[in-house]
Amino acid sequence: MVVALIAGVGFNAQTGAQNTESTPESFEIGSVGTDHSDGVLRLSAEVTNPDADAQTGTVALRIDQNGDGTFETPVERRQITFASGEQRDISFDQSTEKMSSGTYHYGVFVWSEDSTTEAHKSVTVDIEQPPKFRLSGVSNTISVVKGESAGLSFEVTNVGDSTRTRLVNLAVDSNGDGAFDATEEVDTAILKLEPEQSNLVSLEIPTDGLDAGTYNFRVGTETNSVSGVLTVLRPATYDIQFTSIPENVTKDDPLNASVKVTNTGDIGDTATVTFGPENGSEYVTESVTLAPGEEATLNLSQNTQNVTRGDTTFVASVGSANDSANVYVLGPYFKVTRLHDTKMGRDGTDLWVNIEARVTNMGDIPATETVRLQIDLDGDDRPERVGLNRTLTLGVGDRETISFEVPTKMNDQDAAVAPSEGTYIYGVFSDETNETGVFTVRTDSDSSSSLDGSSVNDGSTDDSATGDSTDADSTQYATLDEITQEKYGRYFDDLSGETKTQVEELRSRQPFADGYAITDVLTREELAEQKYNVDLEGESFDFHSLDIELQQQIEADFDSQFQSEDGDRYESWEELAQSMYGTDFDSLTEEQQAEVKAEYEKQFE
């Protein structure tokens, strides 16, 4: 018995001779062999013509299907003429594709035309079929948009003769080398099928790691595979550009712009274009549908009512693409400055408060706005509207001083706003800016003021209350309240901390120079603004932020308003260098100059 396994098929072959009433003239059968490769079973036999004359014989292959040894079923037969004494190898090929696993009994028969007897030899073959899963319905072309998954559905049938479990895998040649390795497998399925059983399989190809383009794919089992081409398409991808947008727009007018939108992807789609200020919450939208490579121009209009005056970045966007442009929004800018209040009273009682402020249109266009007085009446430190308003129409650069008269409870008036005794935060507000302050409504038997708000000096002083004093020759100095009432029409306690410090220095530097009244004496801030035209509106006064030469000029002017030299500051680096090192400033080392500058700056801290 011969046992062989060729190309996945195993078989056993057994041979035996059974000459039936053979005569010397009949054909002879020698060895019978078997071979299997590529799904073909080959049976070959040595046939010899022993006769002295040529003769024609028939060689036949038969199969014993019922196992009774009769070889009743013919498979193939051939008629061959043999020369005298000629020997030939006669082969029969049988496909095993549709053969089931099992044992098969074949017989090779030969006889001559002139003989009534035949010779034969038999052979037994064991066929063992490998599992066979056949794929059908696999599409050989697939298209998918990048970012999505491509679905592949097909049918798998077990064409073998036994129940089997097999792996079905799907691979994509992502690197384009023409091979499918294990790292390129993208999906698998495990199937258990009985003979002739079919099942529908669905696998997916993710495209996240693939660029747009074409790729070969393969789906299959150990015994059957199908290949195809995968095309990864670019999704609808957009580019957007402004084709027109103005450099400026007047606030409250619509901003009209045009944009060109292009679909640079491989598929058509509908997208939403947005247009509005970069940091705003209001924008306009418009839908556009574009085929691959198509472009369209859209006209967009954005309201500017809630856009702040000044340079604004407007953005048009679609998908992940955007374009931006800077547009200057022209508008009014009503700046509130010079806020102060004057308390008008009698017998130490505040009967009403007069509040004034200057409003300047520092914007780009003439405008009409409502300016509001707001007072914190509920104590939450946020001045609220009290119904006292002024409507102003101002051209560019125009200014106007406005006033509000607020009666207090001491006035016994039935007014909508009538603060009782206490301290109040207040402010004048435009749509763009505001300035706030504090006033106090009080009953003070130790203070007196006239109805017109001017201070009254009765010749007495109260050092404990004001810290003021007189000199040795009984020269009388103005009190803090007298200075502030004369200069600002306000009590000292109602001033801001910065202004209080400036007034305290004026008081401490008395007596004033000859010919100077209280209203003639100016603080450093007032000198900077009024004499040297330094724009300080709405800003805190930072003396040492000024140019050093200007500081020295203002300091000299300030000192000239007083008789005493006490408390004078050094007017220059040169003066301080002489005091510290006894030489001029330019002769100092860099380190010494730095020390002089630092010491000079300390005067203004």
C-alpha positions as CSV (number, residue, x, y, z in Angstrom):
1,M,0.0,0.0,0.0
2,V,1.3,3.4,-1.0
3,V,0.3,6.4,1.1
4,A,0.8,9.9,-0.3
5,L,-0.3,13.5,0.4
6,I,0.1,15.8,-2.7
7,A,-1.2,19.4,-2.9
8,G,-3.5,18.9,0.1
9,V,-5.0,15.6,-1.0
10,G,-4.1,12.4,0.9
11,F,-4.7,9.0,-0.6
12,N,-3.8,5.3,-0.2
13,A,-3.2,3.3,-3.3
14,Q,-3.5,-0.5,-3.4
15,T,-2.8,-2.6,-6.5
16,G,-3.4,-6.3,-7.4
17,A,-3.3,-8.4,-10.6
18,Q,-6.4,-10.4,-11.8
19,N,-5.7,-11.9,-15.2
20,T,-9.0,-13.3,-16.5
21,E,-8.5,-16.3,-18.9
22,S,-5.6,-14.5,-20.5
23,T,-3.9,-15.9,-23.5
24,P,-0.5,-15.2,-24.8
25,E,-2.0,-13.0,-27.5
26,S,-3.9,-10.8,-25.1
27,F,-2.6,-7.5,-23.8
28,E,-0.7,-7.4,-20.5
29,I,-1.0,-4.9,-17.7
30,G,2.0,-4.0,-15.6
31,S,2.2,-1.7,-12.6
32,V,-0.6,0.8,-11.9
33,G,0.3,4.1,-10.3
34,T,-1.6,7.1,-8.9
35,D,-0.6,10.8,-8.5
36,H,-2.6,13.9,-7.4
37,S,-1.7,17.5,-8.0
38,D,-3.7,20.7,-8.6
39,G,-7.0,19.0,-8.0
40,V,-6.4,16.2,-10.5
41,L,-6.1,12.5,-9.7
42,R,-3.9,10.7,-12.3
43,L,-4.0,6.9,-12.7
44,S,-1.4,5.4,-15.0
45,A,-0.9,1.8,-16.1
46,E,1.8,0.0,-18.1
47,V,0.1,-1.8,-21.1
48,T,2.1,-4.2,-23.3
49,N,1.3,-5.9,-26.6
50,P,3.1,-9.3,-26.4
51,D,1.9,-10.5,-29.7
52,A,4.2,-10.8,-32.7
53,D,1.8,-8.7,-34.7
54,A,0.5,-5.2,-34.3
55,Q,-3.0,-5.1,-32.8
56,T,-5.6,-2.6,-31.7
57,G,-6.8,-2.8,-28.1
58,T,-9.2,-1.0,-25.8
59,V,-7.9,0.4,-22.4
60,A,-10.7,1.4,-20.0
61,L,-10.9,3.0,-16.5
62,R,-13.9,1.8,-14.4
63,I,-15.0,2.5,-10.8
64,D,-16.6,0.2,-8.3
65,Q,-19.1,2.5,-6.7
66,N,-21.0,-0.1,-4.5
67,G,-17.9,-1.9,-3.4
68,D,-18.9,-5.4,-4.8
69,G,-15.8,-5.7,-6.9
70,T,-17.6,-5.5,-10.3
71,F,-16.3,-2.1,-11.4
72,E,-19.7,-1.5,-13.0
73,T,-19.3,2.2,-13.8
74,P,-17.2,3.2,-16.8
75,V,-15.1,6.4,-16.3
76,E,-13.1,6.6,-19.5
77,R,-12.0,4.4,-22.4
78,R,-9.5,4.6,-25.2
79,Q,-8.8,2.6,-28.4
80,I,-5.1,2.3,-29.1
81,T,-3.0,0.5,-31.7
82,F,0.1,-1.2,-30.4
83,A,3.0,-2.3,-32.5
84,S,4.4,-5.8,-31.9
85,G,5.9,-6.0,-28.5
86,E,5.2,-2.3,-27.8
87,Q,4.7,-1.1,-24.2
88,R,3.0,2.1,-23.3
89,D,2.1,4.1,-20.1
90,I,-1.6,4.9,-20.4
91,S,-2.9,7.7,-18.0
92,F,-6.4,8.7,-17.0
93,D,-6.9,12.2,-15.3
94,Q,-9.8,12.6,-12.9
95,S,-10.8,16.0,-11.3
96,T,-11.2,15.8,-7.5
97,E,-12.9,19.2,-7.1
98,K,-16.3,17.6,-6.8
99,M,-15.2,14.4,-5.1
100,S,-16.1,13.9,-1.5
101,S,-13.6,12.6,1.0
102,G,-13.6,8.8,1.1
103,T,-12.2,5.6,-0.4
104,Y,-12.5,5.0,-4.2
105,H,-11.9,1.6,-6.0
106,Y,-10.7,1.9,-9.6
107,G,-9.9,-0.8,-12.2
108,V,-7.8,-0.5,-15.4
109,F,-9.1,-2.9,-18.1
110,V,-7.6,-3.9,-21.5
111,W,-8.6,-6.2,-24.3
112,S,-8.0,-6.6,-28.0
113,E,-10.4,-6.6,-30.8
114,D,-9.7,-10.2,-31.7
115,S,-9.9,-11.5,-28.1
116,T,-13.0,-12.2,-26.0
117,T,-11.0,-12.0,-22.8
118,E,-9.7,-8.9,-20.9
119,A,-7.1,-8.3,-18.4
120,H,-7.4,-5.8,-15.5
121,K,-5.7,-4.5,-12.4
122,S,-7.4,-2.6,-9.6
123,V,-6.2,0.3,-7.3
124,T,-7.8,1.7,-4.2
125,V,-7.5,5.5,-3.5
126,D,-8.4,7.3,-0.3
127,I,-9.4,10.9,-1.0
128,E,-9.4,13.5,1.8
129,Q,-10.6,16.9,0.7
130,P,-9.3,20.0,2.4
131,P,-12.0,22.5,3.6
132,K,-13.2,24.7,0.8
133,F,-14.9,28.1,1.4
134,R,-15.9,29.8,-1.7
135,L,-16.6,33.6,-1.9
136,S,-19.1,35.0,-4.2
137,G,-20.6,38.5,-4.8
138,V,-17.5,40.4,-3.9
139,S,-17.4,43.8,-5.6
140,N,-14.1,44.4,-7.3
141,T,-14.4,48.2,-7.0
142,I,-15.2,50.3,-3.9
143,S,-15.4,54.0,-3.4
144,V,-15.5,55.7,0.0
145,V,-15.1,59.3,1.3
146,K,-12.0,59.7,3.6
147,G,-13.0,59.5,7.2
148,E,-15.8,57.1,6.6
149,S,-15.7,53.3,6.4
150,A,-16.1,51.3,3.2
151,G,-18.5,48.3,3.6
152,L,-17.9,45.1,1.7
153,S,-20.6,42.4,1.8
154,F,-20.4,39.0,0.1
155,E,-21.5,35.4,0.4
156,V,-19.2,32.5,1.7
157,T,-20.2,28.9,1.0
158,N,-18.6,25.7,2.3
159,V,-18.1,23.6,-0.8
160,G,-16.3,21.0,1.1
161,D,-17.7,17.7,2.4
162,S,-17.4,18.4,6.2
163,T,-18.3,21.1,8.7
164,R,-15.5,23.5,9.0
165,T,-14.5,26.7,10.9
166,R,-12.5,29.1,8.9
167,L,-11.2,32.7,9.1
168,V,-12.2,35.3,6.5
169,N,-9.9,38.3,6.4
170,L,-9.8,41.6,4.5
171,A,-6.5,43.4,3.8
172,V,-5.6,46.7,2.1
173,D,-2.2,47.2,0.4
174,S,-1.8,50.5,2.2
175,N,1.9,50.9,1.3
176,G,1.5,50.0,-2.3
177,D,4.2,47.3,-2.4
178,G,1.9,44.8,-4.1
179,A,1.8,42.4,-1.1
180,F,-0.7,41.9,1.8
181,D,1.0,41.4,5.1
182,A,-0.5,40.8,8.5
183,T,-0.2,44.5,9.5
184,E,-2.4,45.5,6.6
185,E,-5.4,43.3,7.7
186,V,-8.3,45.7,8.5
187,D,-11.1,43.3,9.4
188,T,-11.8,39.6,9.9
189,A,-14.7,37.2,10.5
190,I,-14.8,33.7,11.8
191,L,-17.3,31.3,10.1
192,K,-18.4,27.8,11.0
193,L,-20.3,26.3,8.0
194,E,-21.7,22.9,7.3
195,P,-21.2,21.3,3.9
196,E,-23.0,23.5,1.2
197,Q,-24.0,26.0,3.8
198,S,-23.7,29.7,2.9
199,N,-23.5,32.8,5.1
200,L,-23.5,36.5,4.3
201,V,-20.4,38.3,5.6
202,S,-20.0,42.1,6.0
203,L,-16.5,43.6,6.6
204,E,-15.4,47.2,6.8
205,I,-12.3,49.2,5.6
206,P,-11.6,52.2,7.8
207,T,-10.1,55.1,6.0
208,D,-8.7,57.3,8.8
209,G,-5.2,56.2,8.2
210,L,-5.4,56.3,4.4
211,D,-4.7,59.3,2.1
212,A,-7.0,60.1,-0.8
213,G,-6.1,57.8,-3.7
214,T,-6.5,54.2,-4.9
215,Y,-5.5,51.0,-3.1
216,N,-5.6,47.3,-3.9
217,F,-7.6,45.1,-1.4
218,R,-8.0,41.4,-1.0
219,V,-10.6,39.4,0.9
220,G,-10.4,35.6,1.3
221,T,-9.9,32.4,3.2
222,E,-7.0,29.8,3.0
223,T,-8.5,28.3,-0.2
224,N,-10.2,31.2,-2.0
225,S,-9.6,35.0,-2.3
226,V,-10.9,37.8,-4.4
227,S,-9.0,41.1,-5.1
228,G,-10.3,44.5,-6.0
229,V,-9.6,48.3,-6.1
230,L,-10.5,50.7,-3.3
231,T,-10.8,54.4,-4.1
232,V,-10.6,56.9,-1.2
233,L,-12.2,60.2,-2.1
234,R,-11.5,63.6,-0.5
235,P,-14.6,64.8,1.3
236,A,-16.1,68.1,0.2
237,T,-13.3,70.5,1.2
238,Y,-13.8,74.2,1.0
239,D,-11.7,77.3,0.4
240,I,-13.1,80.8,1.1
241,Q,-11.7,84.2,0.2
242,F,-13.1,87.8,0.5
243,T,-13.5,89.2,-3.0
244,S,-14.7,92.6,-1.6
245,I,-15.1,94.2,1.8
246,P,-14.9,97.9,2.7
247,E,-12.1,99.4,4.8
248,N,-14.6,101.1,7.1
249,V,-18.3,101.1,7.9
250,T,-20.5,103.4,10.0
251,K,-21.8,101.9,13.1
252,D,-25.4,100.7,12.8
253,D,-25.1,100.5,9.0
254,P,-24.9,97.0,7.4
255,L,-21.4,95.8,6.4
256,N,-21.7,94.3,2.9
257,A,-19.0,91.9,1.7
258,S,-18.6,89.3,-1.0
259,V,-16.8,85.9,-0.7
260,K,-15.8,83.2,-3.2
261,V,-16.3,79.7,-2.0
262,T,-14.6,76.7,-3.8
263,N,-15.2,73.0,-3.3
264,T,-11.7,71.4,-3.6
265,G,-12.9,67.9,-2.6
266,D,-13.9,64.9,-4.7
267,I,-17.6,64.9,-3.9
268,G,-20.4,67.5,-3.9
269,D,-22.0,68.7,-0.7
270,T,-23.9,71.5,1.0
271,A,-22.1,73.7,3.4
272,T,-22.9,76.7,5.7
273,V,-21.0,80.0,5.3
274,T,-20.8,82.2,8.3
275,F,-19.9,85.9,8.4
276,G,-19.4,88.2,11.4
277,P,-17.0,89.9,13.9
278,E,-14.3,87.6,15.1
279,N,-15.2,87.9,18.8
280,G,-18.8,88.6,18.4
281,S,-21.9,86.5,19.1
282,E,-23.9,87.7,16.2
283,Y,-23.2,86.5,12.6
284,V,-25.1,85.8,9.4
285,T,-25.2,82.4,7.7
286,E,-25.9,81.2,4.2
287,S,-26.0,77.7,2.7
288,V,-24.2,76.8,-0.6
289,T,-24.2,73.6,-2.6
290,L,-21.1,72.9,-4.7
291,A,-20.1,70.0,-7.0
292,P,-16.4,68.9,-6.9
293,G,-14.2,71.8,-8.2
294,E,-17.2,74.2,-8.4
295,E,-17.0,77.7,-7.0
296,A,-19.6,80.3,-6.1
297,T,-19.7,84.0,-5.0
298,L,-21.9,84.9,-2.1
299,N,-23.0,88.4,-1.1
300,L,-23.2,88.7,2.7
301,S,-24.5,91.5,4.9
302,Q,-23.7,91.9,8.6
303,N,-25.4,94.3,11.0
304,T,-23.0,96.5,13.0
305,Q,-25.4,97.8,15.7
306,N,-23.6,95.8,18.4
307,V,-20.1,96.2,17.1
308,T,-17.7,98.4,19.0
309,R,-16.2,101.4,17.4
310,G,-12.7,101.0,16.1
311,D,-10.7,98.3,14.3
312,T,-12.7,95.1,14.1
313,T,-11.7,91.8,12.5
314,F,-14.5,90.2,10.5
315,V,-14.3,86.6,9.6
316,A,-16.0,84.5,6.8
317,S,-15.8,80.8,7.4
318,V,-17.0,77.5,5.9
319,G,-16.0,74.1,7.3
320,S,-12.4,74.4,8.6
321,A,-11.5,77.2,6.1
322,N,-11.8,80.9,6.9
323,D,-10.7,84.3,5.7
324,S,-10.4,87.5,7.7
325,A,-10.4,91.3,7.1
326,N,-9.9,94.3,9.3
327,V,-12.7,96.9,9.1
328,Y,-12.7,100.2,11.0
329,V,-16.2,100.8,12.5
330,L,-16.9,104.5,12.5
331,G,-18.9,105.7,15.5
332,P,-19.4,108.2,18.2
333,Y,-17.3,108.1,21.4
334,F,-18.9,110.3,24.1
335,K,-16.1,110.5,26.7
336,V,-17.1,111.7,30.2
337,T,-14.5,113.7,32.1
338,R,-14.1,116.4,34.8
339,L,-16.8,114.9,37.0
340,H,-17.4,116.8,40.2
341,D,-20.1,117.5,42.6
342,T,-21.0,120.6,44.7
343,K,-23.1,120.2,47.8
344,M,-25.3,123.2,48.4
345,G,-26.5,123.6,51.9
346,R,-27.6,125.8,54.9
347,D,-26.8,125.5,58.6
348,G,-24.5,122.5,58.0
349,T,-27.2,120.6,56.1
350,D,-26.8,119.4,52.5
351,L,-30.0,120.4,50.8
352,W,-29.1,119.3,47.3
353,V,-26.1,118.1,45.3
354,N,-25.1,119.7,42.0
355,I,-23.2,117.2,39.7
356,E,-21.3,118.4,36.7
357,A,-19.3,116.6,34.0
358,R,-17.9,117.4,30.6
359,V,-18.8,115.2,27.7
360,T,-16.7,115.2,24.5
361,N,-17.4,113.4,21.3
362,M,-14.0,111.9,20.6
363,G,-15.4,109.6,17.9
364,D,-15.5,109.6,14.2
365,I,-19.0,110.9,13.4
366,P,-21.5,113.4,14.8
367,A,-24.1,111.7,17.0
368,T,-26.9,112.2,19.4
369,E,-26.7,110.2,22.6
370,T,-28.5,110.1,26.0
371,V,-26.1,110.7,28.9
372,R,-27.3,109.3,32.3
373,L,-26.7,110.2,35.9
374,Q,-26.5,107.0,38.0
375,I,-26.4,106.7,41.8
376,D,-25.9,103.7,44.0
377,L,-29.0,104.1,46.2
378,D,-29.2,100.4,47.2
379,G,-25.6,100.1,48.6
380,D,-24.4,97.4,46.2
381,D,-21.5,99.6,44.9
382,R,-23.1,99.7,41.4
383,P,-24.6,103.0,40.5
384,E,-28.1,102.4,39.0
385,R,-30.2,104.5,36.7
386,V,-32.3,107.1,38.5
387,G,-34.1,108.7,35.6
388,L,-32.0,111.8,35.3
389,N,-30.8,112.0,31.7
390,R,-29.4,114.5,29.2
391,T,-29.7,114.1,25.5
392,L,-26.7,115.6,23.7
393,T,-26.0,116.2,20.0
394,L,-22.3,116.6,19.4
395,G,-20.2,116.9,16.3
396,V,-16.8,115.3,16.1
397,G,-14.5,117.0,18.8
398,D,-17.4,119.0,20.3
399,R,-17.8,119.0,24.0
400,E,-20.5,120.2,26.4
401,T,-20.7,120.5,30.2
402,I,-23.8,119.1,31.7
403,S,-25.2,119.3,35.2
404,F,-27.7,117.4,37.3
405,E,-29.3,118.8,40.5
406,V,-30.1,116.1,43.0
407,P,-32.3,117.2,46.0
408,T,-31.7,115.5,49.3
409,K,-34.1,114.5,52.1
410,M,-33.1,117.6,54.0
411,N,-34.8,119.6,51.2
412,D,-38.2,118.2,52.2
413,Q,-39.0,117.8,48.5
414,D,-41.1,114.9,47.1
415,A,-38.5,114.0,44.4
416,A,-37.9,110.7,42.7
417,V,-34.3,110.9,43.8
418,A,-33.7,112.3,47.2
419,P,-30.7,110.7,49.0
420,S,-30.8,110.7,52.8
421,E,-27.8,111.2,55.0
422,G,-24.9,108.9,53.9
423,T,-22.2,108.3,51.3
424,Y,-23.1,107.5,47.7
425,I,-21.2,106.3,44.7
426,Y,-22.4,108.1,41.6
427,G,-21.4,108.5,38.0
428,V,-22.2,110.0,34.6
429,F,-22.5,107.4,31.9
430,S,-22.5,107.6,28.2
431,D,-23.0,104.6,25.9
432,E,-19.2,104.3,25.6
433,T,-17.6,105.6,28.8
434,N,-18.3,106.7,32.3
435,E,-16.7,108.5,35.2
436,T,-17.6,107.9,38.9
437,G,-17.1,109.6,42.2
438,V,-18.4,109.7,45.7
439,F,-20.5,112.4,47.5
440,T,-21.7,112.5,51.1
441,V,-25.0,113.9,52.3
442,R,-24.6,115.0,55.9
443,T,-25.6,117.2,58.8
444,D,-22.5,118.7,60.3
445,S,-23.0,121.4,62.9
446,D,-19.3,122.2,62.9
447,S,-19.2,123.1,59.2
448,S,-20.9,126.0,57.5
449,S,-21.4,126.9,53.9
450,S,-23.4,129.4,51.9
451,L,-26.1,128.5,49.5
452,D,-23.8,129.3,46.5
453,G,-21.3,126.7,47.7
454,S,-18.4,129.0,48.3
455,S,-16.4,128.4,51.5
456,V,-16.7,130.8,54.5
457,N,-13.7,131.5,56.6
458,D,-14.6,132.9,60.1
459,G,-11.0,133.2,61.2
460,S,-11.0,130.1,63.3
461,T,-9.1,126.8,62.7
462,D,-9.6,123.3,63.9
463,D,-6.3,121.5,64.0
464,S,-7.8,118.3,65.3
465,A,-10.1,118.1,62.3
466,T,-7.9,119.3,59.5
467,G,-4.3,119.0,60.8
468,D,-3.8,122.7,59.8
469,S,-1.7,125.1,62.0
470,T,-0.5,128.7,62.0
471,D,3.0,130.0,61.9
472,A,4.8,131.9,64.6
473,D,3.7,135.4,63.4
474,S,0.0,134.2,63.5
475,T,-0.3,134.1,59.6
476,Q,-3.5,132.2,59.0
477,Y,-3.4,129.3,56.6
478,A,-6.3,128.0,54.5
479,T,-7.8,124.7,55.8
480,L,-8.2,121.6,53.6
481,D,-11.9,122.3,53.1
482,E,-11.3,125.9,52.3
483,I,-8.8,125.0,49.6
484,T,-11.1,122.3,48.1
485,Q,-14.2,124.5,48.2
486,E,-12.3,127.4,46.5
487,K,-10.7,125.1,43.9
488,Y,-13.3,122.5,43.3
489,G,-16.5,123.5,45.1
490,R,-16.3,120.3,47.2
491,Y,-15.5,119.1,50.7
492,F,-12.1,117.6,51.2
493,D,-13.5,114.3,52.3
494,D,-15.4,114.0,49.0
495,L,-12.2,114.1,46.9
496,S,-10.5,111.0,45.5
497,G,-7.4,109.7,47.3
498,E,-5.1,111.0,44.6
499,T,-6.5,114.5,44.7
500,K,-6.5,114.5,48.5
501,T,-2.8,113.9,48.5
502,Q,-2.2,116.8,46.1
503,V,-4.3,119.2,48.2
504,E,-2.6,118.1,51.4
505,E,0.7,119.1,49.8
506,L,-0.7,122.5,48.8
507,R,-1.8,123.1,52.4
508,S,1.6,122.0,53.9
509,R,3.5,124.2,51.5
510,Q,1.8,127.4,52.7
511,P,2.2,130.4,52.7
512,F,1.6,130.9,49.0
513,A,3.9,133.2,47.0
514,D,3.0,136.9,46.9
515,G,0.0,137.6,44.7
516,Y,-1.2,134.0,44.7
517,A,-4.8,133.2,45.9
518,I,-6.0,129.7,46.5
519,T,-7.5,129.4,43.0
520,D,-4.1,130.5,41.5
521,V,-2.2,127.7,43.0
522,L,-2.0,124.6,40.8
523,T,-1.1,121.0,41.6
524,R,1.5,119.2,39.5
525,E,-1.3,117.5,37.6
526,E,-3.0,120.8,36.8
527,L,0.3,122.4,35.7
528,A,0.9,119.4,33.4
529,E,-2.6,119.7,31.8
530,Q,-3.1,123.4,31.7
531,K,0.4,124.8,31.1
532,Y,2.0,122.0,29.1
533,N,-1.1,120.5,27.4
534,V,-0.6,117.0,28.7
535,D,-3.8,115.1,27.9
536,L,-4.8,113.5,31.2
537,E,-8.5,113.1,30.6
538,G,-9.9,110.0,32.2
539,E,-6.4,108.9,33.3
540,S,-4.6,108.6,36.7
541,F,-1.8,111.2,37.0
542,D,1.6,109.4,36.9
543,F,4.1,112.2,37.3
544,H,7.2,110.1,36.7
545,S,5.8,108.7,33.5
546,L,6.4,112.1,31.9
547,D,9.6,113.0,30.1
548,I,12.3,113.8,32.7
549,E,12.9,117.3,31.4
550,L,9.1,118.0,31.6
551,Q,9.1,116.7,35.1
552,Q,11.8,119.1,36.1
553,Q,10.0,122.1,34.4
554,I,6.8,121.3,36.2
555,E,8.6,120.8,39.5
556,A,10.2,124.3,39.2
557,D,6.8,125.9,38.3
558,F,5.2,124.1,41.3
559,D,7.8,125.4,43.8
560,S,7.6,128.9,42.5
561,Q,4.0,129.1,43.9
562,F,5.2,129.1,47.5
563,Q,7.3,131.3,49.7
564,S,8.9,128.5,51.7
565,E,11.6,126.3,50.3
566,D,10.8,123.6,52.8
567,G,9.8,120.3,51.2
568,D,11.2,121.2,47.8
569,R,12.2,118.3,45.6
570,Y,15.4,118.1,43.7
571,E,14.6,119.6,40.4
572,S,17.1,117.7,38.3
573,W,19.5,114.8,38.2
574,E,22.3,117.4,38.1
575,E,21.2,119.0,41.4
576,L,20.9,115.6,43.1
577,A,24.3,114.5,41.7
578,Q,25.9,117.5,43.2
579,S,24.2,116.8,46.5
580,M,25.1,113.1,46.6
581,Y,28.6,113.0,45.0
582,G,29.7,116.7,44.8
583,T,30.2,116.5,41.0
584,D,28.1,116.9,37.8
585,F,25.9,114.1,36.6
586,D,27.8,113.4,33.4
587,S,31.0,112.7,35.4
588,L,29.4,109.9,37.4
589,T,29.8,106.2,36.6
590,E,26.9,104.3,35.1
591,E,26.3,102.7,38.5
592,Q,26.3,106.1,40.2
593,Q,24.0,107.6,37.6
594,A,21.6,104.7,38.2
595,E,21.6,105.5,41.9
596,V,20.9,109.2,41.3
597,K,18.0,108.3,39.0
598,A,16.5,105.9,41.5
599,E,16.8,108.4,44.3
600,Y,15.2,111.1,42.1
601,E,12.3,108.8,41.3
602,K,11.7,108.1,45.0
603,Q,10.5,111.7,45.4
604,F,7.4,110.8,43.4
605,E,6.4,107.6,45.0
